[in-house]
Amino acid sequence: MLHTSHADLTGMRLARNAHGRLVLTLGSGQVFESVVPVRAFPLAAPEEGLSLVGSDGKEALWVDRMADLPADARALIEEDLAVREFVPTIQSIRKVSSFSTPSTWDLETDRGSAQMVLKAEEDIRKLAGRTRLLISGSDGVQYRIPDTTQLDKHSRKLLERFL
């Protein structure tokens, strides 16, 4: 495992191979094929703590802050993470079928309109205080609300009934 400082990252290169997989080349010339980016804290601190894991399952590079990466490497990593981290962000709650569970919710997300079935109130997890939520639908899809105070009044009123 290689822990890096900001200066150590300047010599690193990240590119895609012919198969579309990420290839990491360190400033020392050491090459790691098929690396996979893994966030240490994907919900609590998505911009901090990133590991690039080699095909052998061992950490090839640790990055303290995503902002420290060169722009091109960061773009490739974000692209890779977006494919694996499908967690739509709820922008509004249009309606709920019932204020008891199970309940069907009609949502507007950053990925478009969606419908979710909330099986139990326990499927709404509070993260870092009361305003950040992760909601699990019965189909296994997780939805996030980064800040409940940013929802419109109607959405907040519906959500409060379940909190």
FIPA-463092 format. One record per residue: residue number from 1; z, y, x of N, C-alpha, C in turn. Coordinates in nm, 4 decimals. Last residue first. Layout:
REM residues N
   num        n_z        n_y        n_x       ca_z       ca_y       ca_x        c_z        c_y        c_x
   NUM          Z          Y          X          Z          Y          X          Z          Y          X
...
REM end
This chain:
REM residues 163
   num        n_z        n_y        n_x       ca_z       ca_y       ca_x        c_z        c_y        c_x
   163     0.9717     1.0278    -4.0566     1.0560     1.0422    -3.9365     1.2041     1.0433    -3.9708
   162     0.8247     1.0304    -4.2841     0.8369     0.9021    -4.2141     0.9292     0.9086    -4.0927
   161     0.8174     1.2880    -4.3734     0.8669     1.1868    -4.4681     0.8914     1.0522    -4.4002
   160     0.6857     1.4236    -4.1692     0.8325     1.4346    -4.1794     0.8914     1.3293    -4.2725
   159     0.4134     1.3841    -4.2333     0.4740     1.3129    -4.1215     0.6263     1.3118    -4.1303
   158     0.3749     1.5664    -4.4435     0.3548     1.4229    -4.4648     0.4261     1.3416    -4.3567
   157     0.4309     1.8071    -4.3058     0.5091     1.7699    -4.4240     0.4965     1.6195    -4.4514
   156     0.2328     1.8115    -4.1092     0.3744     1.8047    -4.0694     0.4612     1.7585    -4.1860
   155     0.0038     1.8373    -4.2730     0.0222     1.7186    -4.1884     0.1682     1.7017    -4.1478
   154     0.0512     2.0937    -4.3848     0.0363     1.9758    -4.4714     0.0621     1.8473    -4.3917
   153     0.0497     2.2609    -4.1528     0.1698     2.2485    -4.2364     0.1659     2.1228    -4.3233
   152    -0.1086     2.1080    -3.8630    -0.1049     2.2011    -3.9762     0.0147     2.1679    -4.0660
   151     0.0488     2.0553    -3.5406    -0.0199     2.0073    -3.6608    -0.0140     2.1138    -3.7698
   150     0.2119     2.1474    -3.3446     0.0753     2.1994    -3.3451    -0.0065     2.1490    -3.4642
   149     0.4434     2.0085    -3.3589     0.4484     2.1490    -3.4030     0.3096     2.2120    -3.4082
   148     0.3921     1.7662    -3.2410     0.3896     1.7742    -3.3876     0.3915     1.9174    -3.4380
   147     0.2017     1.6986    -2.9797     0.3007     1.7988    -3.0189     0.2928     1.8174    -3.1701
   146     0.0431     1.4697    -2.9479     0.1070     1.5303    -2.8308     0.2160     1.6305    -2.8654
   145     0.0253     1.1832    -3.1015     0.0402     1.3225    -3.1438     0.1141     1.3893    -3.0290
   144    -0.1907     0.8999    -3.0842    -0.0901     0.9879    -3.0268    -0.0923     1.1226    -3.0974
   143    -0.2221     0.5629    -3.1879    -0.2618     0.7025    -3.2045    -0.1521     0.7885    -3.1450
   142    -0.3441     0.2401    -3.1201    -0.2351     0.3365    -3.1091    -0.2926     0.4770    -3.1173
   141    -0.4463    -0.0447    -3.2957    -0.4857     0.0825    -3.2352    -0.3651     0.1756    -3.2338
   140    -0.3577    -0.2621    -3.4400    -0.3314    -0.2594    -3.2969    -0.3725    -0.1310    -3.2273
   139    -0.3747    -0.2535    -3.7100    -0.4870    -0.3159    -3.6408    -0.4713    -0.3142    -3.4886
   138    -0.1600    -0.1048    -3.7957    -0.1515    -0.2498    -3.8133    -0.2641    -0.3233    -3.7409
   137    -0.0936     0.1483    -3.5432    -0.1497     0.1020    -3.6694    -0.1439    -0.0494    -3.6767
   136     0.1603     0.3271    -3.3953     0.0832     0.2034    -3.3890     0.0369     0.1636    -3.5276
   135     0.1955     0.6384    -3.2466     0.1987     0.5661    -3.3734     0.1075     0.4447    -3.3627
   134     0.3899     0.8447    -3.0629     0.2908     0.7396    -3.0479     0.3051     0.6520    -3.1716
   133     0.4658     1.1969    -3.0268     0.4732     1.0684    -3.0958     0.3612     0.9744    -3.0541
   132     0.6678     1.4696    -2.9576     0.5617     1.3838    -2.9042     0.5739     1.2453    -2.9637
   131     0.8940     1.5944    -3.0644     0.7615     1.6468    -3.0991     0.6448     1.5636    -3.0478
   130     1.1414     1.5023    -2.9817     1.1009     1.4771    -3.1198     0.9566     1.5168    -3.1491
   129     1.1380     1.3521    -2.6508     1.1852     1.4438    -2.7546     1.1260     1.4110    -2.8902
   128     0.9563     1.1593    -2.5264     0.9984     1.2868    -2.4666     1.0397     1.3883    -2.5723
   127     0.8384     1.0098    -2.8173     0.8287     1.0165    -2.6718     0.8741     1.1537    -2.6261
   126     0.9003     0.7961    -3.0820     0.9194     0.9317    -3.0298     0.9192     0.9255    -2.8778
   125     0.6833     0.5897    -3.2644     0.7748     0.6037    -3.1499     0.7792     0.7483    -3.1043
   124     0.6388     0.4210    -3.5458     0.6278     0.5589    -3.4983     0.7316     0.5756    -3.3880
   123     0.7085     0.1755    -3.6281     0.5814     0.1847    -3.5558     0.5503     0.3278    -3.5126
   122     0.9248     0.1967    -3.7890     0.9516     0.1699    -3.6479     0.8248     0.1760    -3.5636
   121     0.8217     0.2038    -4.0413     0.8559     0.3322    -3.9796     0.8846     0.3172    -3.8307
   120     0.5461    -0.0255    -4.0648     0.6896     0.0042    -4.0710     0.7157     0.1371    -4.0014
   119     0.2656    -0.0149    -4.0850     0.3401    -0.1279    -4.1409     0.4871    -0.0964    -4.1612
   118     0.0171     0.1987    -4.1613     0.1476     0.1987    -4.0954     0.2304     0.0892    -4.1618
   117    -0.3186     0.1820    -4.1182    -0.2109     0.1289    -4.2013    -0.0841     0.1249    -4.1162
   116    -0.5638     0.4372    -4.1047    -0.4662     0.3545    -4.0357    -0.3641     0.3045    -4.1368
   115    -0.8823     0.5669    -4.0580    -0.7835     0.5221    -4.1550    -0.6930     0.4231    -4.0827
   114    -1.0507     0.8617    -3.9388    -0.9981     0.7264    -3.9225    -0.9014     0.6963    -4.0356
   113    -1.3010     1.0800    -3.8061    -1.2156     1.0359    -3.9172    -1.1717     0.8923    -3.8938
   112    -1.2930     1.1453    -3.4458    -1.3514     1.1453    -3.5798    -1.2516     1.1001    -3.6848
   111    -1.1529     1.1601    -3.2171    -1.2656     1.0660    -3.2159    -1.3337     1.0581    -3.3522
   110    -0.9387     1.3156    -3.2654    -1.0356     1.3689    -3.1700    -1.1572     1.2787    -3.1572
   109    -0.9020     1.2598    -3.6234    -0.8639     1.2462    -3.4830    -0.9682     1.3123    -3.3935
   108    -0.7645     1.2664    -3.9319    -0.8710     1.3290    -3.8541    -0.8226     1.3232    -3.7101
   107    -0.6787     0.9999    -4.1610    -0.6561     1.0871    -4.0462    -0.7836     1.1560    -3.9995
   106    -0.4978     0.8521    -4.4086    -0.6310     0.9057    -4.3789    -0.6125     1.0158    -4.2760
   105    -0.2920     0.5681    -4.4100    -0.3049     0.7087    -4.3732    -0.4522     0.7421    -4.3505
   104    -0.1154     0.3516    -4.6147    -0.2462     0.3804    -4.5555    -0.2584     0.5303    -4.5332
   103     0.1841     0.1749    -4.5584     0.1202     0.2946    -4.6114    -0.0124     0.3174    -4.5390
   102     0.4334    -0.0728    -4.6350     0.3150    -0.0263    -4.5642     0.2463     0.0889    -4.6387
   101     0.6561     0.2096    -4.6624     0.5645     0.1266    -4.5846     0.5502    -0.0100    -4.6488
   100     0.6401     0.4996    -4.8698     0.7108     0.3807    -4.8227     0.6081     0.2951    -4.7485
    99     0.4791     0.6907    -4.9615     0.5815     0.7345    -4.8670     0.6747     0.6210    -4.8277
    98     0.1275     0.6165    -4.9708     0.2630     0.5994    -5.0219     0.3610     0.6495    -4.9168
    97    -0.1097     0.6966    -4.8603    -0.1142     0.6282    -4.9895     0.0231     0.6179    -5.0543
    96    -0.1619     1.0231    -4.7334    -0.1004     0.8919    -4.7171    -0.0940     0.8278    -4.8552
    95    -0.4067     1.2489    -4.5918    -0.3257     1.1952    -4.7022    -0.2662     1.0619    -4.6615
    94    -0.4648     1.3776    -4.3460    -0.5193     1.4285    -4.4723    -0.4392     1.3796    -4.5927
    93    -0.3326     1.4898    -4.0671    -0.3102     1.3791    -4.1602    -0.3542     1.4313    -4.2961
    92    -0.5022     1.5870    -3.7650    -0.4443     1.6166    -3.8964    -0.4291     1.4878    -3.9762
    91    -0.5281     1.4844    -3.5132    -0.5379     1.6294    -3.5286    -0.4854     1.6741    -3.6643
    90    -0.4257     1.2329    -3.3019    -0.4273     1.2769    -3.4418    -0.4274     1.4289    -3.4452
    89    -0.6206     1.0917    -3.0540    -0.5207     1.1951    -3.0813    -0.5351     1.2407    -3.2257
    88    -0.6675     0.7459    -2.9665    -0.7099     0.8691    -3.0339    -0.5923     0.9636    -3.0592
    87    -0.6849     0.5806    -2.6959    -0.5717     0.6228    -2.7783    -0.6121     0.7545    -2.8448
    86    -0.8081     0.3802    -2.4782    -0.8528     0.4306    -2.6079    -0.7308     0.4571    -2.6953
    85    -0.8359     0.3413    -2.1838    -0.7223     0.4018    -2.2539    -0.7676     0.4639    -2.3854
    84    -1.0768     0.2497    -2.0789    -0.9661     0.1560    -2.0994    -0.8521     0.2108    -2.1821
    83    -1.2396     0.4772    -2.0735    -1.2905     0.3542    -2.1344    -1.1758     0.2592    -2.1688
    82    -1.0864     0.6585    -1.9322    -1.1201     0.6879    -2.0716    -1.1694     0.5635    -2.1449
    81    -1.0825     0.5555    -1.6718    -0.9615     0.5496    -1.7540    -0.9924     0.5712    -1.9019
    80    -1.3445     0.6166    -1.5860    -1.2983     0.4783    -1.5920    -1.1775     0.4637    -1.6840
    79    -1.3351     0.8973    -1.5965    -1.4369     0.8238    -1.6714    -1.3930     0.6792    -1.6919
    78    -1.1346     0.9518    -1.4117    -1.1149     0.9893    -1.5526    -1.2120     0.9134    -1.6427
    77    -1.2664     0.8630    -1.1782    -1.1430     0.7982    -1.2233    -1.1188     0.8270    -1.3708
    76    -1.4799     1.0428    -1.1606    -1.5065     0.8989    -1.1712    -1.3843     0.8244    -1.2247
    75    -1.3352     1.2847    -1.1348    -1.4260     1.2647    -1.2485    -1.4557     1.1161    -1.2689
    74    -1.2059     1.2456    -0.8890    -1.1264     1.2589    -1.0108    -1.2126     1.2339    -1.1345
    73    -1.4226     1.2494    -0.7179    -1.3426     1.1274    -0.7305    -1.2609     1.1304    -0.8591
    72    -1.5080     1.5161    -0.7490    -1.5989     1.4063    -0.7825    -1.5235     1.2749    -0.8010
    71    -1.2779     1.6678    -0.6644    -1.3307     1.6776    -0.8015    -1.4199     1.5599    -0.8391
    70    -1.0232     1.4938    -0.4814    -1.1481     1.5700    -0.4829    -1.2098     1.5626    -0.6231
    69    -0.6812     1.5085    -0.6043    -0.8045     1.4354    -0.5739    -0.9238     1.5297    -0.5643
    68    -0.4694     1.6533    -0.6958    -0.4901     1.6496    -0.5509    -0.6206     1.5808    -0.5111
    67    -0.4490     1.6095    -0.9651    -0.5056     1.7380    -0.9234    -0.5332     1.7415    -0.7732
    66    -0.3047     1.3747    -0.9828    -0.4498     1.3692    -1.0032    -0.5167     1.4967    -0.9529
    65    -0.0526     1.3120    -0.7477    -0.1011     1.3995    -0.8555    -0.2526     1.3923    -0.8631
    64    -0.0158     1.0877    -0.5761     0.0967     1.1510    -0.6452     0.0522     1.2328    -0.7656
    63    -0.1764     0.7888    -0.5441    -0.2014     0.9325    -0.5541    -0.0878     0.9934    -0.6350
    62    -0.2227     0.5140    -0.3356    -0.1342     0.5797    -0.4318    -0.1624     0.7288    -0.4268
    61    -0.4447     0.2456    -0.2825    -0.4127     0.3863    -0.2610    -0.3225     0.4364    -0.3730
    60    -0.4403    -0.0243    -0.3273    -0.5169     0.0242    -0.2128    -0.4790     0.1679    -0.1791
    59    -0.2265    -0.2753    -0.4360    -0.2530    -0.1320    -0.4379    -0.3250    -0.0896    -0.3102
    58    -0.3751    -0.5871    -0.5259    -0.2841    -0.5074    -0.4434    -0.3260    -0.3609    -0.4465
    57    -0.5635    -0.7374    -0.6500    -0.4433    -0.7053    -0.7258    -0.3430    -0.6221    -0.6487
    56    -0.8008    -0.7691    -0.5276    -0.6999    -0.8705    -0.4964    -0.5683    -0.8459    -0.5698
    55    -0.9424    -0.5447    -0.5896    -0.9765    -0.6667    -0.6636    -0.8781    -0.7800    -0.6364
    54    -0.6929    -0.2760    -0.5790    -0.8083    -0.3526    -0.5327    -0.8297    -0.4788    -0.6139
    53    -0.6023     0.0095    -0.7552    -0.5696    -0.1295    -0.7270    -0.6970    -0.2046    -0.6913
    52    -0.4743     0.3123    -0.7213    -0.6055     0.2481    -0.7183    -0.5809     0.1069    -0.6675
    51    -0.2419     0.4766    -0.9246    -0.2644     0.3740    -0.8243    -0.4084     0.3267    -0.8349
    50    -0.0830     0.7812    -0.9792    -0.2011     0.6992    -1.0048    -0.2159     0.6006    -0.8902
    49     0.1103     1.0260    -1.0619     0.1280     0.8851    -1.0309     0.0101     0.7997    -1.0714
    48     0.0251     1.2476    -1.3252     0.1061     1.2184    -1.2067     0.1166     1.0682    -1.1867
    47    -0.0940     1.2877    -1.5636    -0.1556     1.3526    -1.4471    -0.0802     1.3258    -1.3172
    46     0.0651     1.1674    -1.7601    -0.0666     1.1111    -1.7286    -0.1338     1.1700    -1.6050
    45     0.3564     1.1137    -1.8255     0.3038     1.2022    -1.7205     0.1664     1.1522    -1.6757
    44     0.3912     0.9588    -2.0591     0.4890     1.0613    -2.0228     0.4351     1.1613    -1.9212
    43     0.1631     0.7877    -2.0674     0.2009     0.8720    -2.1807     0.2909     0.9873    -2.1394
    42     0.1233     0.6607    -1.8180     0.0088     0.7089    -1.8959     0.0446     0.8006    -2.0124
    41     0.2462     0.6434    -1.5381     0.3105     0.6898    -1.6609     0.2033     0.7469    -1.7538
    40     0.0650     0.5374    -1.3554     0.2037     0.4910    -1.3530     0.2738     0.5251    -1.4841
    39    -0.2650     0.4285    -1.4237    -0.1662     0.5365    -1.4309    -0.0261     0.4760    -1.4310
    38    -0.5010     0.2882    -1.2201    -0.3915     0.2553    -1.3116    -0.2912     0.3703    -1.3080
    37    -0.8376     0.2102    -1.1420    -0.7321     0.3113    -1.1502    -0.6286     0.2729    -1.2556
    36    -0.9516    -0.0472    -0.9404    -0.9230    -0.0111    -1.0792    -0.8132     0.0947    -1.0789
    35    -1.2183    -0.1285    -0.7159    -1.0838    -0.0778    -0.7431    -1.0725    -0.0357    -0.8895
    34    -1.4409    -0.2720    -0.5944    -1.3953    -0.2961    -0.7324    -1.2519    -0.2510    -0.7566
    33    -1.3487    -0.2734    -0.2480    -1.4469    -0.2942    -0.3548    -1.3763    -0.3142    -0.4887
    32    -1.2515    -0.0615    -0.0035    -1.1957    -0.1476    -0.1081    -1.2967    -0.1539    -0.2217
    31    -1.2677    -0.0009     0.3439    -1.3372    -0.0029     0.2150    -1.2698    -0.1031     0.1214
    30    -1.1747     0.2209     0.6017    -1.1419     0.0991     0.5279    -1.2009     0.1079     0.3874
    29    -1.2059     0.4659     0.7176    -1.3234     0.3798     0.7108    -1.2990     0.2502     0.6355
    28    -1.0062     0.6454     0.7043    -1.0046     0.5564     0.8210    -1.1277     0.4665     0.8263
    27    -1.0378     0.7566     0.4546    -1.0764     0.8363     0.5705    -1.0835     0.7537     0.6977
    26    -1.1554     0.4864     0.2437    -1.0522     0.5755     0.2971    -1.1059     0.6521     0.4171
    25    -1.3437     0.4278    -0.0307    -1.3519     0.4313     0.1153    -1.2497     0.5332     0.1633
    24    -1.3727     0.2328    -0.3162    -1.2913     0.3317    -0.2463    -1.3113     0.3172    -0.0959
    23    -1.5792     0.1877    -0.5842    -1.5597     0.1486    -0.4448    -1.4876     0.2637    -0.3749
    22    -1.5976     0.0750    -0.9196    -1.5553     0.1772    -0.8239    -1.5312     0.1173    -0.6853
    21    -1.8974    -0.0672    -1.0623    -1.7552    -0.0727    -1.0265    -1.7233     0.0319    -0.9207
    20    -2.1637    -0.0901    -1.1167    -2.0875     0.0096    -1.1912    -1.9390     0.0103    -1.1611
    19    -2.3095    -0.2475    -0.9534    -2.2582    -0.3109    -1.0754    -2.1734    -0.2154    -1.1589
    18    -2.3605    -0.0954    -0.7319    -2.4746    -0.1304    -0.8173    -2.4309    -0.1931    -0.9497
    17    -2.0625     0.1161    -0.7306    -2.1589     0.0258    -0.6683    -2.2697    -0.0075    -0.7686
    16    -1.9577     0.4540    -0.7234    -1.9851     0.3336    -0.8029    -2.0850     0.2472    -0.7271
    15    -1.7008     0.5962    -0.5106    -1.8373     0.5888    -0.5635    -1.8485     0.4641    -0.6505
    14    -1.4985     0.8033    -0.3211    -1.5022     0.7095    -0.4321    -1.6431     0.7136    -0.4879
    13    -1.3360     0.8669    -0.0139    -1.4559     0.8769    -0.0979    -1.4481     0.7697    -0.2054
    12    -1.1019     1.0616     0.1815    -1.1369     0.9471     0.0966    -1.2635     0.9752     0.0164
    11    -1.0256     1.2839     0.3194    -1.1219     1.1945     0.3831    -1.1654     1.0782     0.2962
    10    -0.8372     1.4043     0.1528    -0.9614     1.4758     0.1823    -1.0659     1.3861     0.2464
     9    -0.6018     1.2644     0.1299    -0.7038     1.2428     0.0276    -0.8366     1.3087     0.0617
     8    -0.4293     1.3525     0.3239    -0.4868     1.2190     0.3380    -0.6016     1.1953     0.2405
     7    -0.3384     1.5982     0.2224    -0.4310     1.5982     0.3359    -0.4998     1.4627     0.3526
     6    -0.1547     1.5166     0.0280    -0.2765     1.5862    -0.0139    -0.3814     1.5823     0.0976
     5    -0.0554     1.1884     0.1349    -0.0268     1.3292     0.1108    -0.1590     1.3921     0.0681
     4    -0.0058     0.8554     0.0111    -0.0831     0.9623     0.0721    -0.0240     1.0988     0.0458
     3     0.0641     0.5216     0.0832     0.1071     0.6433     0.0149     0.0433     0.7596     0.0870
     2    -0.0817     0.2210     0.0535    -0.0916     0.3426     0.1323    -0.0497     0.4605     0.0475
     1     0.0000    -0.1167     0.0857     0.0000     0.0000     0.0000     0.0000     0.1227     0.0900
REM end
